Amino acid sequence: MNRRLALGALGTAALAGCGFELRRAPELRFRTIALTGFGPKSPLAAELRAQLGTSPTTLVVESPLQAQVVLESLADGREKSVVASTAFGEVRELQLRSRFTFRLRTPQGRELIPATEIMLSRDMSYRESAALAKELEEESLYRAMQNDIAAQVMRRLASVPAL
């Protein structure tokens, strides 16, 4: 028992000494941000709000006039295309794409991040006999891409210099 305890303490000390640290929200250099241009009930807007909510320095406000910066959605879309099919025309593989174009500006119109597009794609096999399961897999892949896009936007926001 003492040997296990010693090994556990040694492992903890090794992790602490190597600089390991859990990922945390980036520290943004502005106090308030408004999200505009998103569709009603946009899942990406909800994910961005959630990730911005974890930032200890920044608050999401509703009105662009109250905000120090405005994140403007220029385009937010999902696409699906057939990549491979059988000789009989049955779909065998799909490519899912999620595309987000945005810019960051001050309420006065000064551009901090010019129009930027983030596009992610995932390939997915498909079988008509498992259509319901594949529909759930598709939604899961879109959700993962959306989370990845929100994380990339957060990293870009963290690179904005202090105002």
N, C-alpha and C positions, 0 to 999 in steps of 0.2 A: 504494500500500500504506500509506504514512504517513497519507494522508487517511482511509482506513478506520479505522486505529488511533485517529486523533484523534476521529473521529465516535463510535467505540465508547466512548472515555474520556469524551467529552462526555455521551453517553447515560447512562453509569453514574453520573457526577457529578450529573446532573439527577435521577435516581431517588433517589440518596442525599440530595439536598438537599430533596426534596419530602416526606420523612417516610415513604416507602414502606417497609414491613416485612412480611415473610412472616407469615402467621397462625400463631400458636403456641397451645399448650394454655393455657387460662385458669389462673391461679394460685388454687387453692382455699385457703380459710382453715381447713382442718382436716387433720389428719395421716392419719387412717385412716377408711375407709368400708366398710360391708358392704352387699351387695345381697341383699335377701330378697324372697320372694313370686313369683319368676320360675319359669316352668315348666322342666322338665329340658331341657337343650340349647336354651334360648331364644336365638334369634339376636340379639335386642335386648340381652339380658344380656351376650352375648359382645361386642357392639359397644360397650356402655357400659364393660365391663372394658378393652377396647382403648383407648378414648379416655381413661379414667381413668389407664391405664398411662402415657400420655404426659405426665401432670402431674408436674412435678418435686417437688411438695410433698406429694402424697397417695398413699397405698398402699391397695390393695383387700385387705381381710382376709375370711376365711371366716365367722368367728363374730361376730354382732352384739355380744356381750359384750366383744370385743376392740376394737370400733370406737368412734370418737369420734362418728360419725353413721351412721344407717342409712337407706338408700334403699329404700323399700318399694314394690314393684309391687302396685298394687291391681287393675289390669286391663291386659291386653296382647293386642290382637286385630287380626285382619285381616278385612275385609268386601269383598264384591264384589256389585255390583248392575247390572242391565241398565238403561241410560239410553235407548237407542234401538233400535228393531227395524223390520224391513220389514213390509209389508202381509201377507207370507207367514209372519211370526213368526220370521224369521231375525234373530239378534242382530247389530247393527251397531256398537254402542258400549257399553262397560262403564265403570263408575266403580269404582276401587279405593280403599279407605279403610284407613288404618292408625291405630289408636287406642291411646294409652298413658296410663294414669292412675297417678299415683304420689304419694308424700308423703315428706318428709324429716324424720326425728326423731332425737333422741338415744336411746341405749339405755335411759335412764330414762323415756322416753315424752314428753319435751318436744318439741312440734311446731315445726320450723324453717321448713318449707314445707308449708302445708296441702294437702289432696288437690287435685291439679292434673291436668287432662286436656289432652293434646296430640293433636289429630286432624288428619291430613293426607289429602288425596284427590288422585287423578290420574285423568284421563279417558284411555281407550284405545280406539282403533278395533278392530274385530274382524271377521275373515272366517273362515268355517268351513274354507275351502280352505287357509288358512295357520295351522291350529290349533296345530301344534308351535312355529312361530316366535312366535305370539302368547303361548303359554305361557312361553317364554323371556323375552319382553318383559315379561310380567306379573311374573315373578320379579325381573327387573331393576328394575322400578318399585318393587316392595315393598322391595327392598334399598336403593334410593336414599331412600325415605321413612324407613326404619329409621335410616339414617345421619343424616338430617336431624333426626329425633326425638332421637337420642343427642346431637347437637350442641346442640339446644335445651335438653336437660336439663343439659348441661355449663354453658351460659350461666346457667341458673337456679341451679345449684350455686355458681357463682362469685359470685353476688349475696348469698350467705349471709354475714352478718357473722361476725367471729371469735368463737370460743366462749370 
